[in-house]
Amino acid sequence: MDELNGRMIACQILITGLIARVANEQRDPLRFLTDFRDEIRAVVKGVNIAGMDNTDRVRLVAQQTVDELFSLMKPPSAD
């Protein structure tokens, strides 16, 4: 289980870095991040989760993960 958790954390870091990289190339990075976060949240809200008894819990954890990833990003510095 520790190996799986480590891999998931690595994937989250990779995805966060990729999103930040794309955002930095945008004219308005904060607007891009906000719009992208909203789109991802909508996908998580609407995705079909089959084969689970408690899909609400799975959806809540996924939503929290999305929020956590985006909270790691901050606006680019003025430098």
Buried (B, 14 or more C-beta within 10 A) or exposed (E): EEEEEEEEEEEBEEEBEEBBEEBEEEEEBEEBBEEBBEEBBEEBEEEEEEEEEEEEEBBEEBBEBBEEBBEEBEEEEEE
